[in-house]
Structure formats: structure tokens, C-alpha cells
Amino acid sequence: MLINKQAFHDSTKKDFKMLPNNTTAVGIDYNLNSKDNRWFGKFFYHRSFNEHKKDSAYASTAKIIYSKPNIRIELLAQAIGANFDPQVGYLPGHASIGLRRKHIIHGIEIKINQQPRTWD
């Protein structure tokens, strides 16, 4: 993925020039699906580039799920750098990890949740 946001000077008067303030974001995404549909998940790493904010300009997530008819286990880990600036979505400076487990016994869900641990 590559996104470049950059303003242009008035091009209708043939005084075309690119203005220096731009934001560029690059990233990679991966979706996981096993053949038996027991494992699935999403992983990504995105990084924004800006002339003024160079450090901690990333967002990453790893979510993996294991599912069988009577059990579902989810693991989620996220980290978003303080200077990540995609100019859409995401709250900068956030990290969390969480585990959630659910058992299904005779059609009744029994949730065993661990609250996500968050760092700001």
C-alpha cells in the first residue's frame, strides 16, 4: 500500500508547482485463513512519513483467532506510535494486548475474558 497526500499550487493559471507539505503512508497487510477455517487473522504494519515528525510514526496490529465448534480463542496486539499521522483513523500513542476465550457448551456461551492491557 502506498498513499501520498500532497497539495498543489493553483494549476489553472499554468503556475503549476507542488507545495512542500506532504504526508506519505506505506504499509503491508496480510490476511490469514487456514484450509480448515480454524485459524484466521489479520496482520499489518503501516508507517507515515512527514518532514516534521520522523520517530514513532507507525501503526501495527496482529490479530489471530482459533475457532472450533465449542471454543474460540482470540489474541489481539496493537501498537500505534505517537507520531503516526495517516490523517484518517487511529489514535496516536496507543498500545494494547488482549486475550479472549469463549466456550460453547450445549448451545450456551461461556465467555472467559481477560481485559486488554493498554499502554499510552
C-alpha positions in Angstrom: 0.0 0.0 0.0 1.3 3.5 -0.8 -0.6 6.7 -0.2 0.7 10.2 -0.9 -1.2 13.3 0.2 0.2 16.5 -1.3 -1.3 19.8 -2.1 -0.7 21.5 -5.5 -0.5 25.2 -6.2 -3.2 26.6 -8.5 -2.7 24.7 -11.7 -5.5 26.5 -13.6 -3.2 29.5 -14.2 -0.4 27.3 -15.5 1.7 28.2 -12.4 1.9 24.5 -11.5 4.1 23.6 -8.6 3.9 21.1 -5.8 3.8 22.5 -2.3 6.3 21.1 0.2 3.9 19.9 2.9 3.0 16.3 2.2 2.2 13.1 4.1 3.1 9.7 2.8 2.0 6.4 4.2 3.2 3.0 3.3 2.1 -0.4 4.6 1.8 -4.1 4.3 -1.3 -6.1 5.2 -1.7 -9.9 5.5 -4.9 -11.9 6.0 -4.6 -15.4 7.3 -7.2 -18.2 6.6 -6.4 -21.8 7.1 -7.8 -24.5 4.8 -9.9 -26.0 7.7 -11.2 -22.5 8.8 -9.9 -23.0 12.3 -7.2 -20.3 12.1 -7.7 -16.8 10.8 -6.4 -13.4 11.4 -5.1 -10.1 10.2 -1.7 -8.5 10.5 -0.5 -5.1 9.3 2.3 -2.6 9.7 1.8 1.0 8.4 4.3 3.8 8.6 3.7 7.5 7.8 6.4 9.8 6.6 6.4 13.5 7.4 9.1 16.2 7.2 8.5 17.2 10.8 7.5 14.0 12.7 10.0 11.2 12.0 10.1 9.0 15.1 7.3 6.7 16.3 5.3 7.1 13.1 3.9 3.6 12.8 0.7 1.6 13.4 0.7 -2.2 13.7 -1.8 -4.9 14.6 -1.7 -8.6 14.9 -5.0 -10.4 15.5 -5.2 -14.2 15.4 -8.2 -16.4 16.1 -8.5 -20.1 16.7 -12.0 -21.4 16.4 -13.7 -24.9 16.8 -17.3 -25.6 17.3 -17.0 -25.5 21.1 -14.2 -23.0 21.6 -12.9 -19.7 20.3 -9.7 -18.1 21.3 -8.7 -14.6 20.1 -5.4 -12.8 20.6 -5.1 -9.1 19.7 -2.0 -6.9 19.9 -1.8 -3.3 18.7 0.7 -0.5 18.8 0.3 3.0 17.4 3.3 5.4 17.6 2.9 8.9 19.0 3.7 10.5 15.6 1.7 8.2 13.3 -0.2 10.6 11.1 -2.3 8.9 8.4 -4.8 11.8 8.6 -7.6 9.3 8.9 -8.5 7.0 11.8 -6.3 5.7 14.6 -5.4 7.4 17.9 -1.6 8.1 18.1 0.4 6.8 21.1 -1.5 3.7 22.0 -0.6 0.1 22.6 -2.6 -2.9 23.9 -2.7 -6.6 24.0 -5.6 -8.8 25.0 -6.8 -12.4 25.1 -10.4 -13.5 24.9 -11.7 -17.1 25.2 -15.2 -18.4 24.8 -16.6 -21.9 25.4 -19.8 -23.1 23.9 -21.5 -25.9 25.9 -24.8 -27.2 24.8 -25.5 -24.0 22.9 -24.7 -21.7 25.8 -21.7 -19.4 25.5 -19.4 -19.1 28.5 -17.1 -16.1 28.0 -13.7 -16.1 29.8 -12.3 -12.6 29.1 -9.1 -11.1 30.1 -9.3 -7.3 29.8 -6.8 -5.8 27.3 -3.7 -4.4 28.7 -3.2 -0.8 27.4 -0.2 1.5 27.4 -0.3 5.2 26.4 
